[in-house]
Amino acid sequence: MKAVRTGERPKQGEARAKGVGEEALRDACPSEILEEAIDGLSGCADDALSQAACQGILDPAAVVAWTDRTERLLRFRFDRSELRAEVPAVAEELRVLLYEVDLPDSVRPESITASFVESLVRLRAAISEDVAAAFEGDPAASGYEEIALSYPAIRALSVHRIAHELHLAQVPLIPRIMSEYAHDRTGIDIHPGARIGKHFFIDHGTGVVIGETTVIGDRVRLYQGVTLGATSLKESSALRGRKRHPSVEDDVTIYAGAKILGGETVIGAGSVIGGNVWLTESVAPGSRVMTDPPRNVVSLDPEGEPLPLQLPWED
């Protein structure tokens, strides 16, 4: 048997040759430790995760697979013969997923599936308008193809518009898994409950947060780092089910880093909100809101002397 120097990791074949198996495992991890771990992980305890698992957890990988397939269907597939196979497949996968969640008593998976298929053409038209808005709003864009294929905002919005359709149908859990999947892939966090109008554009997108009860009108443009969020209370759960995120009317532009909070906050139509603005109150239509710019200090003092208002470096 080949000797392995200290600090070197044995290759897979060498590990097998060393007798890695039940006997080696017993030496490394005695049975009483294994049994203790198994006992602790099994059963239904009173903690939150155990309670969730004991109800039966929907496989998020299946939701992600359906999300990817449906998004591709709306963004990339045009051949009629291909669609004749793909649309039924998307419908059937959704129907199966719907049987894995607790729908309202009056709702059947088949009726939601049929309504969703009826919405596909409308959803594609909305995504197409988002692509057009990105081209109009981003001078770096070379054309529609680049935007549709590579822009993270289009991916996030495509997933959101699909998830929102299911949210409106009172489908639990699945839309939220979809939105968090898009968040993970793009850095853009849009709750499936948010209502977003036509011709919407998020430039760059990283760090954008759009809360559950946000309402956004048509032809709105956001930049990276914008938060449309809720004000926080010590007992924030008391806000559940209430309008707690802002409303943004038509033709508003919100620049990078702005934070707009609160369910009663309304940004009037045609307003421009500057970068890093913090707003918890409404502004009238046509407003221009900005912070006082920071004061830069430029000094030609000899090297080694501290700038005004700056503490000297410690040795």
DOSE-32026 format. One record per residue (C-alpha): x, y, z; residue in one letter. Coordinates in steps of 0.1 Angstrom, whole numbers. Layout:
BEGIN
((X Y Z) 'a');
...
***
This chain:
BEGIN
((0 0 0) 'm');
((13 34 -10) 'k');
((23 55 20) 'a');
((7 89 23) 'v');
((27 118 37) 'r');
((12 137 66) 't');
((-11 165 53) 'g');
((-17 148 20) 'e');
((-53 137 13) 'r');
((-55 101 -1) 'p');
((-70 97 -35) 'k');
((-104 80 -38) 'q');
((-89 46 -49) 'g');
((-63 48 -21) 'e');
((-90 55 4) 'a');
((-109 23 -7) 'r');
((-77 3 -5) 'a');
((-72 15 31) 'k');
((-105 -3 40) 'g');
((-128 26 43) 'v');
((-161 9 51) 'g');
((-182 -1 81) 'e');
((-153 -12 102) 'e');
((-133 20 96) 'a');
((-165 41 102) 'l');
((-170 24 136) 'r');
((-134 33 145) 'd');
((-139 69 135) 'a');
((-175 74 148) 'c');
((-187 49 174) 'p');
((-222 35 170) 's');
((-235 53 201) 'e');
((-226 87 186) 'i');
((-244 77 153) 'l');
((-275 66 172) 'e');
((-276 98 192) 'e');
((-275 118 160) 'a');
((-302 97 144) 'i');
((-324 100 175) 'd');
((-320 137 176) 'g');
((-328 142 139) 'l');
((-358 119 138) 's');
((-393 125 151) 'g');
((-413 157 155) 'c');
((-401 181 181) 'a');
((-415 215 191) 'd');
((-389 236 172) 'd');
((-399 255 141) 'a');
((-379 234 116) 'l');
((-392 201 129) 's');
((-427 213 127) 'q');
((-422 224 91) 'a');
((-406 191 82) 'a');
((-433 170 99) 'c');
((-460 186 77) 'q');
((-442 173 46) 'g');
((-418 196 27) 'i');
((-422 203 -9) 'l');
((-391 195 -29) 'd');
((-376 228 -38) 'p');
((-356 212 -66) 'a');
((-388 203 -84) 'a');
((-400 239 -81) 'v');
((-367 252 -94) 'v');
((-368 228 -124) 'a');
((-404 239 -133) 'w');
((-394 276 -129) 't');
((-365 272 -153) 'd');
((-386 254 -178) 'r');
((-414 279 -177) 't');
((-391 309 -179) 'e');
((-373 294 -210) 'r');
((-407 287 -225) 'l');
((-417 324 -222) 'l');
((-383 339 -232) 'r');
((-368 316 -258) 'f');
((-392 291 -275) 'r');
((-410 300 -307) 'f');
((-412 269 -328) 'd');
((-448 257 -330) 'r');
((-439 220 -330) 's');
((-417 225 -300) 'e');
((-444 244 -282) 'l');
((-469 216 -288) 'r');
((-447 194 -266) 'a');
((-434 220 -241) 'e');
((-467 238 -231) 'v');
((-484 205 -220) 'p');
((-452 195 -201) 'a');
((-451 228 -182) 'v');
((-488 224 -174) 'a');
((-485 189 -162) 'e');
((-454 196 -140) 'e');
((-473 225 -124) 'l');
((-504 203 -118) 'r');
((-482 178 -100) 'v');
((-465 205 -79) 'l');
((-499 219 -69) 'l');
((-509 186 -54) 'y');
((-479 189 -30) 'e');
((-492 221 -13) 'v');
((-523 230 7) 'd');
((-545 249 -16) 'l');
((-577 266 -4) 'p');
((-606 242 -2) 'd');
((-625 258 -31) 's');
((-595 256 -55) 'v');
((-584 226 -76) 'r');
((-550 221 -91) 'p');
((-565 215 -125) 'e');
((-583 249 -125) 's');
((-552 268 -115) 'i');
((-532 249 -141) 't');
((-557 259 -168) 'a');
((-558 295 -157) 's');
((-520 296 -157) 'f');
((-517 283 -193) 'v');
((-543 309 -203) 'e');
((-520 336 -189) 's');
((-488 325 -208) 'l');
((-493 348 -238) 'v');
((-501 378 -215) 'r');
((-470 370 -193) 'l');
((-448 368 -224) 'r');
((-461 402 -236) 'a');
((-453 417 -201) 'a');
((-417 403 -202) 'i');
((-413 416 -238) 's');
((-422 451 -225) 'e');
((-396 448 -198) 'd');
((-370 439 -224) 'v');
((-380 470 -244) 'a');
((-378 491 -212) 'a');
((-343 479 -206) 'a');
((-332 488 -241) 'f');
((-347 523 -238) 'e');
((-331 528 -204) 'g');
((-296 514 -208) 'd');
((-274 530 -234) 'p');
((-249 501 -229) 'a');
((-274 476 -244) 'a');
((-265 466 -279) 's');
((-299 451 -287) 'g');
((-329 431 -275) 'y');
((-310 398 -278) 'e');
((-283 408 -253) 'e');
((-309 420 -228) 'i');
((-331 389 -231) 'a');
((-302 365 -228) 'l');
((-279 381 -202) 's');
((-296 408 -181) 'y');
((-302 396 -145) 'p');
((-331 420 -141) 'a');
((-350 403 -170) 'i');
((-345 369 -154) 'r');
((-357 382 -120) 'a');
((-387 399 -135) 'l');
((-396 369 -157) 's');
((-396 347 -126) 'v');
((-415 373 -106) 'h');
((-443 377 -132) 'r');
((-447 339 -132) 'i');
((-447 336 -94) 'a');
((-470 366 -90) 'h');
((-496 348 -112) 'e');
((-495 318 -89) 'l');
((-496 342 -59) 'h');
((-528 357 -72) 'l');
((-543 322 -74) 'a');
((-536 318 -37) 'q');
((-509 291 -43) 'v');
((-488 288 -11) 'p');
((-451 282 -9) 'l');
((-443 276 -46) 'i');
((-442 313 -55) 'p');
((-419 321 -26) 'r');
((-395 293 -35) 'i');
((-394 308 -70) 'm');
((-387 343 -58) 's');
((-359 332 -35) 'e');
((-344 311 -63) 'y');
((-344 342 -85) 'a');
((-329 362 -56) 'h');
((-301 337 -52) 'd');
((-293 338 -90) 'r');
((-296 376 -96) 't');
((-292 394 -63) 'g');
((-327 410 -69) 'i');
((-352 402 -42) 'd');
((-388 406 -53) 'i');
((-416 392 -32) 'h');
((-442 374 -53) 'p');
((-469 395 -38) 'g');
((-455 427 -52) 'a');
((-476 443 -79) 'r');
((-455 456 -108) 'i');
((-468 475 -138) 'g');
((-458 475 -174) 'k');
((-425 485 -190) 'h');
((-405 481 -158) 'f');
((-367 484 -157) 'f');
((-341 476 -131) 'i');
((-306 488 -141) 'd');
((-278 466 -128) 'h');
((-301 453 -101) 'g');
((-278 440 -74) 't');
((-292 446 -40) 'g');
((-327 457 -51) 'v');
((-354 447 -26) 'v');
((-392 450 -34) 'i');
((-415 440 -5) 'g');
((-447 420 -5) 'e');
((-472 448 -5) 't');
((-453 471 -28) 't');
((-474 486 -57) 'v');
((-454 498 -88) 'i');
((-470 516 -117) 'g');
((-461 517 -154) 'd');
((-428 529 -169) 'r');
((-409 529 -136) 'v');
((-371 526 -134) 'r');
((-350 515 -105) 'l');
((-312 513 -100) 'y');
((-291 490 -79) 'q');
((-294 490 -42) 'g');
((-330 504 -41) 'v');
((-352 492 -12) 't');
((-390 494 -13) 'l');
((-395 481 22) 'g');
((-413 483 54) 'a');
((-406 502 86) 't');
((-397 478 114) 's');
((-414 474 147) 'l');
((-403 455 178) 'k');
((-431 431 171) 'e');
((-430 431 133) 's');
((-453 401 131) 's');
((-482 425 140) 'a');
((-478 439 105) 'l');
((-486 406 88) 'r');
((-514 410 63) 'g');
((-513 448 63) 'r');
((-501 472 36) 'k');
((-466 479 48) 'r');
((-446 487 17) 'h');
((-447 518 -5) 'p');
((-466 526 -36) 's');
((-447 540 -67) 'v');
((-469 557 -93) 'e');
((-462 559 -131) 'd');
((-431 573 -147) 'd');
((-409 574 -115) 'v');
((-371 570 -115) 't');
((-354 559 -83) 'i');
((-316 561 -83) 'y');
((-291 538 -66) 'a');
((-292 532 -29) 'g');
((-325 550 -22) 'a');
((-346 535 7) 'k');
((-383 541 5) 'i');
((-403 526 34) 'l');
((-438 523 48) 'g');
((-472 512 36) 'g');
((-486 548 35) 'e');
((-457 562 16) 't');
((-466 571 -20) 'v');
((-442 584 -46) 'i');
((-462 606 -69) 'g');
((-462 601 -107) 'a');
((-432 615 -126) 'g');
((-410 620 -96) 's');
((-373 614 -94) 'v');
((-357 601 -62) 'i');
((-320 607 -60) 'g');
((-294 582 -48) 'g');
((-291 573 -12) 'n');
((-323 591 -3) 'v');
((-342 579 28) 'w');
((-380 584 26) 'l');
((-407 574 50) 't');
((-433 599 38) 'e');
((-451 606 6) 's');
((-440 630 -21) 'v');
((-463 648 -46) 'a');
((-463 640 -83) 'p');
((-434 656 -102) 'g');
((-412 659 -71) 's');
((-374 659 -72) 'r');
((-359 645 -40) 'v');
((-322 644 -32) 'm');
((-299 644 -2) 't');
((-273 671 4) 'd');
((-242 659 -13) 'p');
((-213 650 10) 'p');
((-185 675 14) 'r');
((-152 663 0) 'n');
((-120 677 16) 'v');
((-90 682 -7) 'v');
((-58 692 9) 's');
((-23 700 -3) 'l');
((-8 699 32) 'd');
((26 684 36) 'p');
((27 646 37) 'e');
((22 632 71) 'g');
((-1 659 85) 'e');
((-37 648 90) 'p');
((-65 661 68) 'l');
((-91 684 85) 'p');
((-116 663 105) 'l');
((-95 632 101) 'q');
((-77 616 130) 'l');
((-41 607 124) 'p');
((-33 570 117) 'w');
((-21 551 147) 'e');
((13 535 146) 'd');
***
